């Protein structure tokens, strides 16, 4: 039985390149704005930053030649969930001590997201993050 309430969802496959990562990040911000989370809102900024880190990791560490990454953004019951999937299984993300050059991405995600994790899939993995939003954070 359907309740008549639709769950906003955006899903798309992107080329596993810096250009694909940039487009994914921009489209996440656009979708959030369309769903009532203004571009300059803390929610839009946080989820867009999480998206930027997850897609950059998919391109940098999860790239398999000839394979794209997949992004899915949903909003349900006051939670925004972002999932980025790639086809590389042997490189699982881990929070580590940052160096001068890298290692801050997952620390940022850990700080900005209410929950995050990794889910295996065939082939590869999905890295996801959830951010809880209150009605007051929408336009």
Backbone torsions as a table, in degrees:
resi	resn	phi	psi	omega
1	UNK	NA	127.4	-179.8
2	UNK	-89.5	141.3	-179.4
3	UNK	-89.6	-11.1	-178.5
4	UNK	87.9	-3.1	178.6
5	UNK	-93.9	123.6	179.3
6	UNK	-95.4	144.2	177.2
7	UNK	-97.8	119.2	177.3
8	UNK	-59.9	136.0	178.7
9	UNK	-146.6	139.2	173.1
10	UNK	-131.7	127.1	178.4
11	UNK	-141.6	138.0	-178.5
12	UNK	-160.6	151.4	175.5
13	UNK	-99.4	139.1	-177.7
14	UNK	-128.3	151.6	174.4
15	UNK	-65.8	142.4	-177.3
16	UNK	-83.1	65.8	-178.3
17	UNK	-137.3	163.7	174.5
18	UNK	-56.6	-35.1	178.0
19	UNK	-65.6	-41.3	176.4
20	UNK	-63.7	-39.3	178.6
21	UNK	-64.4	-43.2	179.2
22	UNK	-62.8	-43.5	178.7
23	UNK	-63.7	-42.9	179.2
24	UNK	-59.2	-46.8	-179.8
25	UNK	-60.5	-44.5	-179.1
26	UNK	-65.5	-39.6	-180.0
27	UNK	-70.0	-32.4	174.9
28	UNK	-61.9	-48.3	-179.9
29	UNK	-61.1	-41.3	178.0
30	UNK	-62.6	-46.6	-179.5
31	UNK	-63.0	-41.9	178.5
32	UNK	-60.4	-42.3	177.1
33	UNK	-61.4	-43.6	179.1
34	UNK	-63.5	-30.3	-179.7
35	UNK	-85.9	4.6	175.9
36	UNK	102.9	6.0	176.9
37	UNK	-105.6	95.1	-172.7
38	UNK	-53.9	151.5	-179.0
39	UNK	-50.1	-41.4	-175.7
40	UNK	-92.9	11.6	178.9
41	UNK	-79.9	151.8	177.5
42	UNK	-57.4	-35.5	-179.8
43	UNK	-66.4	-48.2	179.8
44	UNK	-61.3	-44.7	-179.2
45	UNK	-64.0	-41.7	-179.2
46	UNK	-67.3	-47.9	-177.5
47	UNK	-68.6	-35.5	176.7
48	UNK	-65.7	-39.2	176.9
49	UNK	-66.1	-41.0	176.2
50	UNK	-60.7	-44.9	178.3
51	UNK	-59.2	-44.8	-179.1
52	UNK	-58.7	-43.5	-179.3
53	UNK	-68.8	-43.8	-178.2
54	UNK	-66.3	-41.9	-178.8
55	UNK	-73.5	-33.7	175.5
56	UNK	-62.5	-41.5	177.3
57	UNK	-64.8	-39.1	178.8
58	UNK	-62.5	-39.6	179.9
59	UNK	-73.4	-43.7	-174.6
60	UNK	-77.9	-44.1	-172.1
61	UNK	-110.3	-20.0	-176.1
62	UNK	-106.7	4.4	-175.9
63	UNK	-68.3	130.1	170.3
64	UNK	-122.5	125.6	-177.6
65	UNK	-50.9	132.5	178.6
66	UNK	83.3	0.4	-179.5
67	UNK	-115.7	142.9	178.6
68	UNK	-95.9	173.8	168.4
69	UNK	-110.5	157.6	-176.8
70	UNK	-119.8	136.8	178.3
71	UNK	-120.7	139.3	177.0
72	UNK	-137.1	128.9	178.6
73	UNK	-124.8	127.5	178.3
74	UNK	-133.7	157.0	172.6
75	UNK	-130.5	124.0	-177.7
76	UNK	-150.6	128.6	175.6
77	UNK	50.5	45.7	176.0
78	UNK	76.7	15.7	178.8
79	UNK	-127.6	127.8	171.1
80	UNK	-93.7	128.6	179.1
81	UNK	-121.8	127.6	178.3
82	UNK	-117.0	128.8	178.2
83	UNK	-126.0	133.3	175.4
84	UNK	-124.3	122.6	-176.4
85	UNK	-114.4	138.5	172.4
86	UNK	-132.6	175.0	-172.9
87	UNK	-101.8	7.8	-178.9
88	UNK	-95.8	119.1	-175.3
89	UNK	-89.5	-36.6	-170.3
90	UNK	-76.9	-7.0	-179.7
91	UNK	-113.5	88.4	178.6
92	UNK	-89.7	141.4	-179.4
93	UNK	-70.8	145.6	175.7
94	UNK	-146.0	141.1	175.9
95	UNK	-74.6	131.0	-178.9
96	UNK	-141.3	170.4	177.8
97	UNK	-68.6	125.8	-178.5
98	UNK	-70.0	150.8	172.9
99	UNK	-106.6	-177.0	177.1
100	UNK	-64.2	-24.4	-173.0
101	UNK	-101.7	-31.0	-174.4
102	UNK	-159.9	179.3	173.9
103	UNK	101.6	4.5	-178.2
104	UNK	-92.9	-18.6	-173.4
105	UNK	-56.7	-52.7	-178.6
106	UNK	-70.8	-27.5	173.7
107	UNK	-65.1	-40.4	176.0
108	UNK	-63.6	-44.7	179.7
109	UNK	-61.7	-44.5	179.1
110	UNK	-59.7	-38.3	-179.6
111	UNK	-74.4	-35.4	-174.5
112	UNK	-89.7	-30.8	-175.5
113	UNK	-89.9	150.5	173.6
114	UNK	-77.1	-32.9	176.1
115	UNK	-148.9	151.4	173.1
116	UNK	-154.7	160.1	178.5
117	UNK	-174.8	-172.4	-179.1
118	UNK	-128.4	134.0	177.8
119	UNK	-121.7	125.3	176.7
120	UNK	-67.3	150.6	173.5
121	UNK	-150.4	169.0	-179.1
122	UNK	-112.9	117.7	-9.2
123	UNK	-86.5	154.0	169.9
124	UNK	98.3	-141.1	-174.0
125	UNK	-154.0	161.0	170.6
126	UNK	-121.6	129.4	173.6
127	UNK	-105.1	128.8	-174.2
128	UNK	-129.6	157.7	176.3
129	UNK	-145.1	144.7	178.3
130	UNK	-123.5	139.6	177.0
131	UNK	-128.0	123.3	177.5
132	UNK	-81.4	136.7	179.6
133	UNK	-123.5	144.9	176.6
134	UNK	-103.9	156.4	179.2
135	UNK	-56.0	-27.0	-179.3
136	UNK	-70.1	-18.5	-178.7
137	UNK	-85.7	-5.5	177.6
138	UNK	-91.4	164.9	179.3
139	UNK	-59.9	NA	NA
